[in-house]
């Protein structure tokens, strides 16, 4: 039996959600149709909208469903947003150096409009730099969009998003928070964060793949649709809605909103695992992290060697972002943190989730230690 420890890449579909998705597949009607079948399909969408909104402290009218988290980010990352129904040009995009690629590439912004917010050795954004840059933008009468994620998908390091929200609010600019790694691991409230826009993805929660959402804190702020055509999603995203996936998103969102927080359970298992792993460097360990995430390296061993060995033993873990798999090169996240190349080459991520047990963690720890005791630096290339 295999043990899955890569929940930050995608959490396995929860049984209750799978059942709901399969039931919804029997609805063949278009959610935009006004007859009974269409109204029933529309009802599933609206109930899902309510559940997703409640999960992050928003109102249903502020939720727009998308085809995933990357699409949600790309939709907001445009050099023109809407404020009180009127277009407003955005002159600059400020993104942290450790953002997900869907944000780091800047969406529709030209390269000369994008500036990188530096981070410290743990990957936490430099608030002094950001404060100074926002003050300069305000004095130059520039409108800025700040894009900083709630927590990093590779290291689990949590950003001081509440402080960022306060800084942005004082300057009259905008704040996009990619919160995709947050729900199900820690409490997320768009009002406490102070973001104008929040992005989410269902499959990180144990929901279906291929569905995400943009959440607006108030109706005063909006975005122009990336996909234009029909009037679906209140003209926020054209195209026939993926009713079964959206329904699944709503079911998992309701589960997370209602269930007791799993943060303590995940953190206890994660901490026990890190203490039991021999000879590892834990990256980002001096910062506040997601309770489920460990990014570790063994000096002298490459991630590829370890991942293959662990895969053969029945464990699914990863190196870096799942969206960057198959690419050669160091993680941009670890590079921005100033991690030495020999350590960065050996970095792997273990991320626990809703179905992880203490026995899973125990078995992984034993297998990991056996592997590192067997693989010497001189053997790592032949083992790969």
Secondary structure, DSSP 4 states (H G I P E B T S, - for coil): --EE-BTTT-PPPPHHHHHHHHHHTT--S-TT--SHHHHHHHHHHHHHHHHHHHHTT--GGGEEEESSHHHHHHHH-SSEEEETTEEEE--EEEEETT--HHHHT-TTS-GGGEEEEPB-TTS-B-HHHHHHHHHHHHHTT--EEEE--SB-TTT-BBP-HHHHHHHHHTTT-EEEEE-TTTTTTS---HHHHT-SEEEEEGGGTTS-SS-EEEEESSTTEEE--SS-SS-HHHHTS-S---HHHHHHHHHHHHHHHHSPP-HHHHHHHHHHHHHHSTT-EETTTTS-B-TTEEEEE-TT--HHHHHHHHHHTTEE-BSS-GGGTT--S--HHHHHTT--HHHHTTEEEEE--TT--HHHHHHHHHHHHHHHHH--GGGHHHH-
